[in-house]
Amino acid sequence: MYHFAIADLPLWATALIILGGLPVLAVALQALTRRVLPPARAKDHNDVAGFLVAVIGVVYAVTAGFTIADQWENYAEARQDVTEEAFTVASVAEGAAVAGTGERREITAAAVAYGRAVVEWWPDDPGEAGDTAREDRAVERLHMAVRSVRPDTAAERAYVAEATGQLMRVAVLRGHRHHEAGTAHLEAPMWVAVVVVSAVTLLFSLLFGLERPWLHYVMVAGVALVVAVNLFLVLLLEYPLVGTLAVTSESFRELAREPALGG
């Protein structure tokens, strides 16, 4: 597993470093470039530089677009899995209405305990998988509560069969959730590709020979800002369960305090 130290910083610090720092660095490099390669000399290479920037821009757009789209799909899947997991546990508890009073109360209490355990487990930092001990106990309690139902009617037999299948689905979704919390979505080679293509795109934008300095600085700063926004999005979506855009534990909070379950 890997993750960048910058992901451990507060959101405002990460935004300041990436969204603010990269354009400032690009403008500083542009000032240095204009000293080493004056506009009059660089202007002779504008046609070649423009062609290369167009080619590199396409490569950058494909790489960044694919990466962000893939991460967004992973984020959407994680959000759907979390919601489905909470709703499936809730449906197990709600379906227990066909069982006896004591069995129904135990299944309901086990479902509420599971919701509270997941809320307690929810990670605060990137790459933090969380302690699953309480969650493990809640899962076992829920399984035992369903197994304790002694079906005497067709409705009870149908419930036990359905609840058993639902708990198997919960186990799969729970595994997905733990994986999303503790593992970065992008592998190291993909991060290297995104950073390299971004750097090359930015560096080639420095090579144009524009006589008006302010126009050149605006152009370079604009390219740097676009690159910074893409890198910022990639970083925010790296761990779906942590950060500003993170999937929250609200579904499990509802499960833990749902009157129909808690009563």
Residue, then its C-alpha position, 0 to 999 in steps of 0.5 A: m500500500y502507498h499514499f502520499a504524505i500530502a493526503d494526510l494534510p487538512l483539505w485547506a492545506t492540500a488545496l493551497i499547496i496544489l491549487g495555489g502552489l502549482p500556478v505560482l511555481a509555473v509562473a516562477l519557471q516562466a520568469l526563469t525561462r524568459r531570462v534564459l530564452p528571450p521571446a525573440r529567440a523562442k518565437d522562432h520555435n512557436d510552430v514546433a512548440g505549438f504542434l508538440v503542445a497539441v499532441i501532448g495536450v491530447v495525451y494529457a487529456v486522455t490520461a487525466g480524463f481516464t484516471i478521473a473517470d475511473q476514480w469517479e466510477n470507483y467512488a460511485e460504486a463505493r457509495q452504492d455499496v455502503t448504502e446497499e450494505a446499510f439498507t440490507v441490514a435494515s431489511v433483515a431487521e424489518g423482515a423479522a416482524v414475522a418472527g416471535t417477539g423475543e427473536r424480533r427484538e434480538i435481531t433488531a438490537a443486533a442490526v442497530a449494534y451493527g450500524r453503531a459499530v460501523v459508525e465507530w469504525w469509519p476512518d478519519d485518515p487516508g489509508e486507515a482501515g479502522d478497528t473491526a473488533r466491535e464490528d466483528r462482534a456485531v456481525e456474529r450477533l446478527h448471524m446468531a440472532v437470525r439462526s435463533v429463529r425457529p420457523d414454524t410458518a411459511a412466512e418464517r421459513a421464507y424470512v430465514a432463507e431470505a435473511t441468510g442470503q442477505l447476510m451473505r451479501v452484507a459480508v461481501l459489501r463489508g469486504h468492499r468497504h474495508h478494502e476501499a478504506g485501507t487501499a489507495h485506488l490508483e496504483a503507483p505506476m498510474w500516479v507516475a503516469v499522471v504526474v509525468v504527463s502533467a509535468v510535460t504538458l506544463l513544461f511545454s507551455l513555457l516554450f512559447g515566445l510571446e512578446r507581452p509578458w503578462l499574456h505569457y504569464v496568464m497562459v502558463a498560470g491557466v495551464a498550471l491551474v487546469v493541471a492542478v485542478n485535475l491533480f486535486l480531483v485525483l487526490l480527493l478521489e483516491y480514498p472514497l471513504v475519507g475527505t471532502l467528497a468522501v462517502t459518509s457513514e450517514s446510512f449507518r447512522e440512520l440504521a443505528r437511530e431508526p425508531a422502527l429498529g431501535g424501539 
